[in-house]
Each structure stands twice: as C-alpha cells, then as structure tokens.
Amino acid sequence: MKNILISTIILLLIPSLAHGQTKVTKLRFGIYAPNTAFGSNSERWSYIQKIASYVQGVTKIPSTGSAYAQAGQFSGAAGGLDFALVDGVYLATRGGWTVLATSMYGGSSRAPWGLYSRGTSTFAGLKGKSLVISRAGGRETTLVDGLLYGEVKVNSWFGSVKIVPDLAAAVQTVRNGGADAVFAPMAMASGLTLVFAAGSVPNASFVQINRKLPADIVAKVRAAVQSIGSGGLGGMGGPSRGGIMGGKPKATFMNTMPGVLGFAFRGFLKPFTGTYEKSPLLKNYIR
C-alpha cells in the first residue's frame, strides 16, 4: 500500500514539474550600437539577422532580430528581448544584464580614441570650431567630458556640437567638410589629423537580457556570437564590462601651472615636469 501511495504521488508531481520548466518557443535578438564601426543601421540590422539565423539553425527555435537607431527605442523594446548587442557607452552606465562576449575592435575590449580634425593639429586651433560626435544613448556630453577629463566646457570651447546617428557618419562628416573635428576610435580615423589621444572607450558587448533561459541555449548563443565575425566589431572576445570617464580627476600637481597639469593627466603629450616656460604644451593650451 505504501509503495502504491509513493508511486501515485510521483505520477502526480511529474506534470507539475514539467509545467515548471519554461519551454522556449522563440528567441528575440536586438542591437543598439551606434559607437561601433558598422557603416549604417542597415549593417547593424544585417549583423543581428545573421546571429538570429545562425541560432535558429542550431537550436531549431524560431529567432528574430531587430535593430534600433535610438536609445529610447531600444530601452522600450529591451524588456521583450532575450539577447542584444549593446553599445559600450550605453552599457557602461546601465546594470542588470549578463555580458556574454565583447567586441575586440581596436585589439582589445576597449578601443583607443582620439580627437581628430581636417588638418588642425593643436587643440587651441579648434577653439570656436565645430565638433561632431556620434549618438551615445543620451550620454554624449558625459562621454566628451570624460575624453576631455572635464578640463574645458565642450559647448564653450567649440562653436557648435553636432550629434549624428553613429560613428561612421561622424567621421565622414569631418572628411566631407561638414565639421572640423570628431572624437572617434583611432582605427576609424585614417586620413584625419590626430590632435590628441583621448584615452579608451569600452567596445560593444553582447548581453543576455532574459535570465530565465536554459543554460544550454545561452551557451549556443554565446558560441554563435563568437563565431560570426564582423568588420564593425573586429571579432568577439570574452566578456568584459568597461566604464567611461566622466568629470575631473583628482590628482597631485606635477608643477605649479594647472595648464600643464591638465594636459599631462589627459595624456595629450607625455607628462612634463620642467618649467612652465619650457613646456611643449604651451602652443596647444594657451589661448
């Protein structure tokens, strides 16, 4: 009688256990990555479609891919996505998602950036000129302030600041004469004049948004992402989540002149500890 009772309980539990397991009937992929080397939003769409198609072939689960040109659109849709390739600048200020892989554009998970112009080689020469930057999910000012270490007010130094849809458009705007300077990854700025190296910015990362997915499906998606290369990503490496600089850093004076200090810490030139009059930074900084 006891054995019959136990067997009956087990039989009753099996349906409820099966019901508790989430059956994945569809996988949804998204991409919001303006600060990558993709030439347009259509290229980003093509990339996420490749990912969705590859995963569907491997898992036999219907998969879709969507590209978002604006942060607001992506934020509104994120709750309905399972995975996404997300802009590094946007991701650096947002938590809660699991990073599965990170773009290796520029050789590492962070790409070296710089301020580039159409010929002007000094920062002083850009006073009152136009700056163009790519969309960064509403963090454009934060990004530029970080790249300048908060030493100057962007809107005061530059005559105008234009925001365009993505990095490719920003660089091309300067090449075409539509603006005088651009902040961009060094790997994208061929043909332009480097004014100064501006530190590094985190690359885009592929993230898991839906935490309820089975581990085997997540593993297959990770493998798919790392196997499908793209010129806009430079290949995908292991997960890495980076921050962005913002504001003015705390530091000890290297000499008595703040102007020299500022440029030394920003990395415009090698740190200089001589007298102010002999500083090679004078031609760049004094205005």
PyMOL commands that set and color helices and strands:
alter all, ss='L'
color gray80, all
select helices_A, chain A and resi 2-20+41-59+71-80+88-92+124-126+140-147+154-157+167-175+186-188+215-227+258-266+276-278+282-285
alter helices_A, ss='H'
color red, helices_A
select strands_A, chain A and resi 27-32+63-67+83-86+98-103+110-117+130-134+160-164+181-185+193-202+205-208+236-237
alter strands_A, ss='S'
color yellow, strands_A
deselect
rebuild
show_as cartoon
